Amino acid sequence: MSKSLLASALTAATLAASAANAQTIVDIAAGDERFSTLVAAVTAAGLAETLSGPGPFTVFAPVNDAFAALPEGTVETLLQPENQGQLTDILLYHVDDRELTSDMLPTGSITIRPALASARLCVTAGSSGVSIADGSGSAANVVIADIEAENGVIHVIDKVLLPGDRPACH
């Protein structure tokens, strides 16, 4: 076998293996126990199919401890069918319809408006990391950045983002 034929075969095998291992944002979250509450919420809100779609999406994904930090009973109440609209609004506040990797964020603060939500977020990037201020007046920290999915990117955060007042962004 010639070197070029062997190289072509190896490239094809690598691409096939990558395609076989490609996972959507929902696949990655569902396969990671740290996101079990998020996956339950996305499922209850009827957003799993959307977030498994072609994207691109950036998802600021709260870990289970972030949901546990909400006032007692909040998660259970939001998961009830009659509260699906409110749950959907909160979850969409965590999704942008662009693929925003950490290297795309300028040093300093910028305002972003998740395309599927009406409220804004203030993203601040600096030497100490990335934080995201929400409408509640507090901020989440990105604890793991740039988990690549076939349809976007996940940034793991330590707080559930809540809509409300427009965050101050300077």
DAVENKA-V662843 format. One record per run of one state. SS is the DSSP state (hx for helix, st for strand, lp for the rest). FROM is the first residue (numbers start at 1). LEN is the number of residues. If there is no record, write none. Layout:
ss from len
SS FROM LEN
SS FROM LEN
//
This chain:
ss from len
lp 1 2
hx 3 19
lp 22 3
hx 25 6
lp 31 2
hx 33 12
lp 45 3
hx 48 4
lp 52 5
st 57 6
lp 63 1
hx 64 5
lp 69 5
hx 74 5
lp 79 2
hx 81 12
lp 93 2
st 95 2
lp 97 5
hx 102 3
lp 105 3
st 108 5
lp 113 8
st 121 6
lp 127 2
st 129 5
lp 134 5
st 139 11
lp 150 2
st 152 6
lp 158 13
//
